[in-house]
């Protein structure tokens, strides 16, 4: 139990440092660097902006970056580019380190509690030294009540110093496929349907298969926002790279303004072009285990 108490203290202290680092970065973006270039997707690319409009854009970007809690209609996505002073870049790098440590502590706690789908209050209760402790009051006092762990974990990307252009694009994949062994499928079923008839039915279905067979776990995927970036390497050669770019991208201010930008707008999710069918199928047409969306591979 002592280890659990120490672990909980580490988590609370880590979140305190993360929140402080987050506040410092947001203040630097909105205030200390208020006159440096910035762009967010509501602007027309490279359109002239007044100082007041620029400062409002930086405040908007700072508000987005500062989100650690669930919000009504909350979104993780705000494409943008932010020029930063050396001090702000140092704050960014420090915050990313704090986020990585907090995520590591939370992941370890989740593993030790053996509760993959547990809520934050349940996890902290596991690490509590007192059974009668009001965990919800503890989370409220420490500012952790209602935090969105995905927002706490997300790291912000720093562009190369010699950045020349940023061109966003949408990845429209409709699903992801992960290969599972029978043993992994049984473990997944146990996590989701422990103590139910659904679990017993899945176990019976999997029991009819060869133990060495592999299955495909199919998950729907929302359109992902990527960015093609172009920059010069240390030897002056042009380099092109594709990165994930849901959040604003940071770069060290070089007194040359914004890089070239190209924003495609948002896709119409209700009128996406039909997915091209492959010339060769690899999965059976119907799910073998529907509750888990598990498919068998064609032999």
N, C-alpha and C positions, 0 to 999 in steps of 0.2 A: 504493500500500500504506500510505503514511503516513496518508492520510485514514481508512483502515479501522482502523488502530491507535488513532487519536484517537477514532474513533467507538466502539470497544470500551471505551476508558477512560471515555468519557462515559456509556455504558450501565452499567458497573460502579459508577461514582460515583452515578448516578441511582438505581440499585437500593438502594445503601447508604443514601441519604437517604430513600427510600421506606420502607425497613424501619425506620429510626429513627423516622420520623414515625408509622408504624403502631404501633410499641411505645408511643410517647408518648400517642397517642389511646386505646389500650386501657387503659393505666394510669390515665388520667384518668377513663374510664368506670367502671372497677371500683373505684378507690380515691378519687381526689379528689372525685368526684361521688357517692360511694356512698350518700348519703342522699336523693338526688333521685329522683323517680318514674321508673319504667320498667315496660314490659310486654313479654312475649314469648309466643308462641302457646300455650305449654303451660299458661299461667294461664287461669283463668276471668275473663272480662271484668270489670274493676273490682272483683274480689273483694278483700276486705281482706287484706293481706299483712303479715307481721311484718318487722321490720328485717332479720333474718337471711335471710328468703326474698327480700326485695328485693335485698339485696347478692348473693345467689347468682344471681338473675336477671341482674343487671348483669355479674357475672363470666361467665355463660353467653353473654351478648350480646358481651362483649369478646372471648371466645375465638373466637366465630364471625367477628367483624370482623378478628381477627388472623390468620386463615388466609390464607397465601400459597402453601402447598405442597399437593400432592396428598395426600389422606388416604383411608384405607379407607372406602368408602361415603360419600365426600365429597359434600356438597350445597352449592350456592350459596345455598340458600333458608333464611332464618330471619326470618319476619315479626316485627316488633317496633316499639316506640316508645321513645325514650330522651330524657329531659329532660337538658339540659346547661347547665353554667355558661358564661359568656362566654369563658373561657379554653379550654374544651373545644371550643366552636364554632370558635374560631380555629385550634385544632389540626386539626379536621376539614377546614376550608377549605384549610389548608396541605397536608394529606395528599392531598386531591383534586387540587391543583396538581401535586404530585410524581408522582401516578399518571398524570396527563395527559402530563407530560413523558416519563416512562418509556415509555408506550405509543407516543408519537410517535417516539422513538429506535428502538424495536424494529420498528415498522412501516417506517420508512425503511431499516433494515438488511435487512429481509425483501425490500423492493422492489429494493434494490441487488444483493442476492445472487440475485435472480430464482429464488427457491425458495419458492413460496407454502406448501407443506406441510412445510417443513423443521423438524426438532426444534431446540430451543434450542442444544444442543451443536453442531449443524451450522452454525447461524447464527454462533455465537461463533467457530467454527473459520474461517469465512469472514473474520471481522474480525481474525484472529490474525496477528501479525507473524512468527511462527515456525511452520514446518510440523511441527516435532517436538514442539510444546508439548502437554502433557497437558491438554486442555480440560476433561475431567471432573474433574481435580484442581483446576483453577481454579474451576470452578463450586462444588465442594465447599467450597473455602476461603472463597469470597465469600458462601456461603449461598444461592446461586442454584440449587444442585442440587435437582431435583425441584419447582421452583416451578410453580404453575399460573398461566399468563399471564392467563387470564380473571379470576382472583381479584386479580392485581396491577393489572389495568386497571380493575376495577369502581370506580365512584365512588359515594359515599354521599350520600343526599339530605337536605337541610335543609328542614324544613317552615317555612311562614310563621310569623312570631312570634305572630300572632293566630289560631292554629289552634284550631278548635272541635271537629271530629270527623274520625275516620279510619274508613272502612268498606271492608274488603277484599272483592274479588270475583275470580272466576276467568274468564279469557278462554279459551274452549274451542275456539278455531279449530283445525282438524285439519291445516291445511296453509297454506303461503305460496306465492305465485306471483310470479315475477320474469320480466319480458319480456327476451329476449335476441335480438340480431341474429345472422345466420348467422356473421359474423366472431367475435362473442363466444362463440358455441357452439363454434366450432373452437378457440378459445383455451382454453376450459374443458376440452375433450376432450384437447388437447395436454398440459395440466397434469396430468391424471389418468392418462392412458394412453400417455405418451410411449414410442415404440419398440415398441409392441405391435400385434398384429393387430386388437385392439379399436379402436384409433385409426384404422387404415386403413379399417375397416368404417364407422365413424362419418363419416369424411371422404367416403366414397363415398355414404352416405345423404344427407348435407347437400348434396353436389354435384348431387343430383337436384332441388333446390328452386330457386325463383326467388331470386336474390341479395338481393332486397329484403324477403323474407318474414321475419316475426318469429315466434319460438318462445316457449313458456312453460316455464320451469324450475320444477318443482313439488317442494317440500320438505315433509316432515311437520313439524309444530310441536307441541311439548309444551304442555300447559296453562300459561298465563302468569298470574302473580299481579299484579293491579292494586289500586289503592286510590283510592276516591273521598274526596277531602279537602274540607272546608268550612272557610273562614276569612274573616276580615274584611280588606278592603283598607285602604289608608291613609285613605280617605274614609269608612270605616265600613260599606261595602256588603258584603253576603254574596256570596262567590265560591265556586263549586264547580269542581273540577278533577280529572281522572283521571290518575294517574301510575303508573308501574311500581314495584312495591313488594316485590321478592323479599327485599331486605335490610332491616335495621332502619332506621327513619326517625328523624331527629334534630330536636329543636326546642329553642329557647332557653327555659330554665326561667323561668316567669312567676309562680311561687309559687301557681298555681291548680290544681296537680295535673295529671293526665293529661287529654287531650281525650276526648270520647266515643269509644268504640271498638266496632266490630262485626266479629267474626271468623266467617267461614262454615264453618271446618273445611276438611279436605282432600277433594278429589273422589275418588270411587271410579273409578280409571282403567279397571278391568275391566268396569264397568257404566255407561259414559257413555251418555247418550241419543243415539239415532241422529241423524246430521246431516241437517237438512232439505234436501231436494233443491230446487235452484233451478228456477223456472218456465222459465228459458231457459239452455241450455248455451252456454258460450263455447269449451270445449276439446273436442277429439275424445276418445272414450271410452278409447282405448288409446294408450299412450305411443308416439311416433314413434321415439325413440331411448331404449330401456330402460336402458342403462348409466348414462345421465345423467338419466333421468326427464324427458326433454324431450317436450313435447306440441305439436301443431300447433293453432293457433286455427281454429275453424270459420269458413268464409268467409261 
